[in-house]
């Protein structure tokens, strides 16, 4: 009997002196921190297949709600609030121009992937009418997570950025907000009463998207596909799109002022060379800067021809007869005004290239190569080719 009394006393003392876990206070919409809200941020233009990071929030609904997650206090204890599930509707801008959506990321984890990308026609290419479902309630859950779940779930609509895309029926019907624009020629996502996890800091939303303009090239010359099925844009299509776009991001050069046949011929050669590009222009670059960037990548010249009065493109390739090239040598040089001699100490011994590895989920990587010749000239005979 004495043992039973002692046992009861021990249990009572354990309950009385049990450390109390403070419950979290109920949140409000003002407590939420959105990933990116910046009215001055410019909407980018993309080409090829790229990962757009930290989409800008362009609209937030007034439907914020939360669900309490509790842990039972047992027979004698109070229930403890572990946290809250946060729900809200958001619209996030992606880019100018018509695109295809391949993946949606939340905090760098894939929340949605459109698997059927075997052809351009079967890519996810919507005008917002279709509803797509994400059910990844444990996407962020780790071994240290004390809540039952932590992830994302809900429905979203995707607007691909066409010139005639409609307004979001969901926003209009749910909130009676008919003044919302259709955002024509701008691609965006509408998350509908969406579960964004258990943190008041909403997860960063990224997307992998594809945009392949097709205004110049014949057949399928307008894109280049790699061994993993990712498609890059033909550089000719990129520069032509920027030159001719009139309303949003281009320089409004009339199509009749462009030698389209020269662009088409260059595009065919670039297709044969498997030379494609995937780029993001986020504003702030002039047409001249973009043109020079394309010329540098492709090794070409884009110029106004004095013979035709039209913009022309010429690839710098070995498509000439060496015997017909004018030679500059001692027989026709009259005078040398100035020349400089490069010092060996000023030559670079190593070249490093930083790049984004798309096949490793867009990780940043670096390639380096040393110059054995320069290293030898600097007194390093042990370096081998």
RAVENGI-V430608 format. One record per helix or strand. SS is the DSSP state (@ for helix, = for strand). FROM is the first residue (numbers start at 1). LEN is the number of residues. If there is no record, write none. Layout:
# RAVENGI-V430608
ss | from | len
SS | FROM | LEN
SS | FROM | LEN
This chain:
# RAVENGI-V430608
ss | from | len
@ | 2 | 15
@ | 29 | 3
= | 33 | 1
= | 45 | 8
= | 56 | 5
= | 65 | 7
= | 80 | 17
= | 100 | 7
= | 109 | 5
@ | 120 | 3
= | 124 | 1
= | 127 | 1
= | 132 | 5
= | 152 | 8
@ | 169 | 7
= | 186 | 10
= | 201 | 1
= | 205 | 7
= | 223 | 3
= | 231 | 4
@ | 235 | 10
@ | 255 | 3
= | 258 | 1
@ | 260 | 13
= | 276 | 2
= | 279 | 3
@ | 287 | 12
= | 300 | 5
= | 311 | 5
@ | 322 | 3
@ | 344 | 3
= | 350 | 8
@ | 358 | 3
= | 363 | 8
@ | 372 | 6
